[in-house]
Amino acid sequence: MRFASLGSGSRGNATVVQAGSTTLLIDCGFGVAETRRRLGRLGMDLSELTAILLTHEHADHVAGVGAVARAGRVPVWATPGTLAALAPQVGVLPEVHYINCHAPWQIDGLAITPFPVPHDGRESCQYLLSDGSARFAAVTDLGHTTAHMRTVLAGCDGLLFECNHDRDLLLGGHYPAALKRRVDGDFGHLSNAAAAQFIASLDCGRLKHFAAAHLSEQNNRPELARAAMADALGCTADWIAVADQDAGLGWCDLA
């Protein structure tokens, strides 16, 4: 089992998880040509995608899902709220599966556990995936953490986790006041400090890879996110990976 990022940030998000012949794409914030190009960097093609899982309807996570799903005849899985909210944006999807964000299910050899997160989407959720031996979760776009998240995410082998902003940079920056309140609010995005506080409280005894994700290009710096997470995990900053907006993140093996 392994994971990679095609890109992470306000201009587009997509995470690839692969176990055997099963390849899942979590979110699809890039168009067909760009998705093909970014998959190509990982030695993959659009035709290899088994399914697309959506977390919520915001454009940086779904902008390409309609075109990509149609181009590759890829089924899409999401909550009813997410599918209803994105319907006007994406057109007809070739195959749709409605999920309950409290009910696990399976796609081929990958078990998928969705869980709700506090964000300003219609019915936002994130995903824990397991092939029976390794566990990986991609967790972004949440304004605060919950006890349920701590239970679900305990004992992961790989984590891609939101470190959206440095709070001082955000509050002292050029965003309009309303946008600052939204980002910093309970249904916005996690700061480096909030992410670090949660990770420090999590059972990370099996963790092999940690990637900071969804970094704000204006209100964060990779070195700040790395420092916060290294302190939380008790490791050196260079062990913390960053899922970059343009470069993404190469394959991380969990075996």
N, C-alpha and C positions, 0 to 999 in steps of 0.2 A: 504494500500500500504506500502511496506517495501523494504529495500535493505540490501545487505550484500556483503562482498568481500571474494572470495576464496583465494586470495593472490594478492599482488601488488608489482611490482618491476621488475628488469631486468631479473629475472629467471622465470617469468610467471605472467600473469594477467588474472583475470576473475571477473566480478561483476554480482551478481544476483539481479534481480528486480522482485517483485511478487505483483500482485494485483488479489485477488480472486483466480480463477483457472488458471490464466495466469502467467507463469514464464519465464522470458527472461534472457538469459546469454549474457552479453556484453563482447565480446572477450573470447578466449578459449586457454590460453597459457599453459595448462597442459594436459598430456595424459589421456587416458580413466581411468586407475586405480587411478591416482592421483585426477582426477576430481570427480570420484565416492567417494573417501575418503573425499575430502574436502566438497562435497555436504552433505555427511553423517554427518559431524560436525554440519550442519544446520538442520538436521532432514529431508533431502531430498534425492531423488534418481534421477538418470539420466533420467528415464522414465517420470519424471514430467516436463522436459524442453519443452516449447512451441516453442521456436525459439532461434537461436544464431545470435546476431548482431555483426558485425565486424567493428572495427574502422580503421584499416590499416593492412598491410601485414607483419609487423616485427615479427620475430619468437616468441618473448616473449608474443605476443598477439594472435598468430594463430597456434602455434606448435601442439596443440591437436585437432584443429577443424575438420580435416578430419576424424580421428578415432572416435572422440566423436559423430559427426553428423551421421556417419554410424552406430555406436553402438546403438544410441538412435533413429535413423530415425528422426533426428531433422533438420528442414529447416534452411538454412543460408541466412542472408540478409546482403548485403554490396554494396559499390559503384562498378561500372564497373572497375575502375582502381585498386581497391583493389583485386577484384576477378581475374583479369588478372595477377596481380603480384604474387598472392599466388598459382595460379593453379599448377605450377610444384611441389610445396611442399606438397599439401594436397591430391592429387588424386581426384577421382570422388566423388562429394557430392550428397547425396540423393535427395535434393531439393534446388534450388538456386533462390533467388529473387534479382534482380538488383534494387538499389535505386538511386534516385536523391538526392544529399545531400542538396538541397534547397526545397525539397517537402516533407511535412509531410505525414504520413500514419498511419494506425491503425492495431494492432494485437489484436483481441478479444476486451477486455475492456481497453487496453492501447493505448493511442495516443502517437506517436513517432515523434519528431521533430529533424531531423538530422541537423547538421550545420558544415561547413568546418572549419578546424583549420590548422594553419601554422606548418607543420611538414614535415620531409623528406620521407614521404611515397608517393605512386603513386597518391592517391586521398583520403587523410586522412579526417575523420570526427569524430564527437562525437555526443552524443545523450541526448536530454531532453525527459523524459517520464512523462505522466500524466494519472491518472485514472479519471480525471474530477474534482477532489477536491484537491489532492496533486500533487506536481511537484518535480521531482528528476532529477538530471543530474550527469553523470560521465564524468569528463573532465581531460584527461591526454595526454601526448605526444604532446606538442605544444611548439614552441620556443618563441612565444609572444602572447599576447591577442589582440582582435579586438573589435571595437565598436559593430559589429554585435553580438558577443558573449555576450556583456553586455546587449544588448536588449533581447536576447533569455533567458538568465539566471536570469533575474530580477524576484524576488518573488518566488524563489525556497523554498520548505520545507526541502529538503535534498540536500547536495552537497558532492560529492567525487571529490577532486580537487588536481591536481598535485602540489607537493612541492618536486621537484626532488633533488635539491642540494643547499648547502650553497656555494655561489660563492667563498669565500675565501678558503674553503676546496677543491673545485674543482681545482682552479687555482694553489694552493700550493701542490696539491696531485701528485700521481704517474702516472696518465693517460698520454699517449703520447700526444704531442702538438696538433696533428690533431684531436684526440678524444676530447680534451678539447675545441677546437674551435667548433667542431660539437655540443657538448652538450650545450655550452654557446651561440650558434648562434641563429639566428632568426627562424630556422627551427629545433631546437633541443628540449630542455626541459626547463621548467620553474624553476627558482630559488625560494627559499623561499621568497626573497624580492619581486620578480616580481609577484608571486602569491598573496602576501599580498597586494601589491599596487592595483592589480585588485579587490580583494575581498573588500577592503576598499571603492572602488568606486561603488560597486554593491548594488542594493536594496536587503538587507538581512532581511527585517522586518518580514518575515514569517519563517525564518530559524529555524528548530528544531534540525537538525543534520548536523555537518560538519566533514568530514574525510579527512585528508591529505593523499595523495596517491603517489605511484610510487617513494618513497624515495630511493635515491641511498645508497647502503650499504657502499660504500667507501667515498662518498662526502656529506653525510648529517647525522644528528642525529635526532631522534624523538623529543627530547626536543627543538632543534632549530626550527624545523617546527612548533611545538605547540606554541612556544613563538611568532613567526612571525605572525601566524594566530590569536592568541589570541589578539595581539596588533591591528590587522586589524579589528577584530570583536568586540573589546571592552569587552571581556569575560576573564574568568580565563583559564589558560593553560590546566587544567584538563578537561575542557569541550570539547576540541578538540580531536577527535578520530584519530587514525592512522591505516590505512589499511596496515597490516604487510605482508612481503613477505611470511613468513611461517605460521603464525597464522591467517592471513586474518583479517576479522572483522565480528563479529556476527550481527544478525538481528538488524536493526534500524527501528523502526516503525514511519511512517509519519502521521498516522491518528490523 
